[in-house]
Amino acid sequence: MSIVDDAKNAMELVNIGKSVRAGSSPLDILKGLNLTIKSGVSLAIVGASGSGKSTLLGIMAGLDLPTSGELTLLGQRLDQLDEDQRAAVRAQGVSFVFQNFQLLPGLTALENVMLPLEIRSEPKARSQALELLAKVGLDHRVDHYPNQLSGGEQQRVALARAFAGTPKILFADEPTGNLDRATGKQVEDLLFTMNAELGTTLVLVTHDPALAARCQRQVQMVDGHLEELESQS
C-alpha cells in the first residue's frame, strides 16, 4: 500500500467518537472530535489524567480504531483499513516516542536505531543510524546496551530511532515524563530541532505546560471534546 502524500494536511479527524463498554452501558471517551493538522506543524494535546489524551493519540496513529467518524492519516482513510493495512501505513511514514523509551534490551544503541531502517530495507542503514546518533550526541555510545545508558541517553536513542527513515509524522506520548528537568529540556530541544530540520509533523501528549507551549498549536481534552488553546510559542 503506497501513501498518498498530501502536501497540505498530515491528518484529518471528522466527528471522531470512541466508546467502550462500562458494565451494561457504553462509556463515551471521545465525542465528535474534529481536527485538521497541517503537514510540518507541531501540535500538543493536553488535559487532565483520564481525559482521553492517550486514547486519542492511539486512534490518530492507527493503533486503535474509532467507534465512529472518519480519520485520514497521510492520505489514507485509517477507519476503512484493517490492522495489517494500518500497520503498512505506519511503516511507511509514522514513528513514535514513548515515556518508557521502549528500546530493545538485547540490541545496542546502534542496532536499536538501525532496526526500523533494516525493516524498510534501507541500503545504508548503519551509516544513517550512526549519523542520527551523532545528531543526538551519542556517537560515543553506539555499542552500549540500554541498561548501560542513563534515562536521558535512552530517550535520545529513542529519538534517533524515531527519526530513522525521515518519518512524515511523529507521535510522542509524554516524551520527557520519566526524565529530570535538565535532561528533559535537552531531549525537548533535540525533539524540536530534528522536527524542524526534517519537516516532520509532530503530535505530542504532555502534562507539561512548558513543553506544550513550545508547539505551534495546543488543543485540550475536556470531557471528551477538543478545545483549541492559544499558542504561547
Protein Blocks (a to p, Z undefined) as FASTA:
>chain_A
ZZdddfkbmbdcehiacdddehjbccdfbghiacdddehiacddeddehilmmmmmmmmn
opaccfbdcddeehiafklpcfklmmmmmmmmpccddfklopafkbcfklmmmmmmmmno
paklmmmmmmmmmmnopammmmpcfklpcfklmmmmmmmmmmgopaabdcdehkllmpcf
klmmmmmmmmmmmmmmnopacddddfblklmmmpmbdcddeehiacddddfZZ
